[in-house]
Amino acid sequence: MCEENLSRLKRLTYLNASLNNITAIENLDGCELLEKLDLTGNFVDVESMEKSMENLSKNERLRSLFLVGNPCMEEFERMREYVISRLPRLVFLDGREITEEERRECERNKDELARALEEKIEEKKKEGMTSFWNAEMRYKAFKEEENKKCELDRARETRTRKIQSKRMFERPKRLLREGFDPLPENTDTILQVNEGKYEFTLGGEDQDNDADENTIILRVQIPKHFDTSLVDVDCHSEIIRVLIKGELLLLRLPEKVREQTCKASRSKTTGELKVCMEKKTKQKKQTTQVFKRSEIDAALGSMTISAAPDKAPFICSDDNEDDTVVPPILS
């Protein structure tokens, strides 16, 4: 990379120079804002790595570097560790995140890695090895890296969609209540609430066998493993509130009740909560008295029915077509 004009790009943040004939990394010290550099599929070998890393260390904002598909990555098996030790600010190398443990390990072995690279260069010079890297191998390595990138992107998108769908359909978390809120003076505007989705029944003798005409009973199905200390009841003349493990159940009563008569109990077997309330207006029970036949005859026999003293007994006259004489009613 010997293009001199690159150093003039002061605001350059991403440079993609993949699939070129670059043999060394240089002339980038003027790119002060460079954050990502992609050199996939080039001809950077081990002999130029020391100078290339020295040049890249001047780019203080560089966070991501791609060297896959270069001869240096094949010729020296510890090249990843060497690059990390020379570029301590790097976050991603060949698409893989650099962990803090990996960074500390490479920093500790910095001198050892430098000596191993020099030995590799000397070994290559002695054997007279020439670069085996060609366009076909470069393209193959490039395609493998592209496929890896696509798989990572698909996995990331799938994970993101799952998280978004879970947030969309999951029940939003609610802050648990620590107690009952004060009631307003006008309770007509209060809406019924069942935050815990508990099953319940509320009614009088028509809905509950234990209730009578003057009683209203509320039954709430609470899991039996819930401790009773987590349940609280607040009864008013028109509404009743039950707090179960910080979740509110608020119901409007069908009739007004006497607050002082509210009694709450809980079943030890099923955990059911039972609240009995006495109605404010008691209904008188209508009774029908049944008399025996003998009692009716005795009562009728003791009755005396007489004509009024100022009226004469009614007797039918001869002018009447009916000659029947109607005697007066005497005792």
RAPE-V311275 format. One record per backbone hydrogen bond with DSSP energy under -1.0 kcal/mol. NH is the residue of the N-H (numbers start at 1). CO is the residue of the C=O. Records with the same first field share a line. If there is no record, write none. Layout:
NH = CO / CO
This chain:
7 = 4
8 = 5
9 = 6
10 = 8
12 = 9
15 = 36
17 = 38
19 = 40
31 = 28
32 = 30
33 = 10
34 = 31
35 = 13
36 = 13
37 = 64
38 = 15
39 = 66
41 = 68
43 = 22
52 = 48
53 = 49
54 = 50
55 = 51
56 = 52
57 = 53
58 = 55
59 = 56
60 = 58
62 = 59
63 = 35
64 = 35
65 = 92
66 = 37
70 = 67
72 = 44
73 = 70
75 = 71
76 = 72
79 = 76
82 = 78
83 = 79
84 = 80
85 = 81
86 = 82
87 = 83
90 = 87
91 = 63
92 = 63
93 = 96
94 = 65
96 = 93
98 = 91
103 = 99
104 = 100
105 = 101
106 = 102
107 = 103
108 = 104
109 = 105
110 = 107
113 = 109
114 = 110
115 = 111
116 = 112
117 = 113
118 = 114
119 = 115
120 = 116
121 = 117
122 = 118
123 = 119
124 = 120
125 = 121
126 = 122
127 = 123
129 = 124
138 = 134
139 = 135
140 = 136
141 = 137
142 = 138
143 = 139
144 = 140
145 = 141
146 = 142
147 = 143
148 = 144
149 = 145
150 = 146
151 = 147
152 = 148
153 = 149
154 = 150
155 = 151
156 = 152
157 = 153
158 = 154
159 = 155
160 = 156
161 = 157
162 = 158
163 = 159
164 = 160
165 = 161
166 = 162
167 = 163
168 = 164
169 = 165
170 = 166
177 = 246
193 = 250
195 = 248
197 = 194
201 = 219
203 = 217
208 = 204
215 = 212
216 = 277
217 = 203
218 = 275
219 = 201
220 = 273
221 = 199
222 = 220
226 = 223
230 = 227
231 = 228
232 = 243
234 = 241
236 = 239
240 = 251
241 = 234
242 = 249
243 = 232
244 = 247
245 = 230
247 = 244
249 = 242
250 = 193
251 = 240
253 = 238
257 = 237
258 = 278
261 = 258
262 = 259
263 = 276
265 = 274
267 = 272
271 = 267
273 = 220
274 = 265
275 = 218
276 = 263
277 = 216
279 = 214
280 = 256
296 = 292
297 = 293
298 = 294
299 = 295
300 = 296
301 = 297
302 = 298
303 = 300
311 = 308
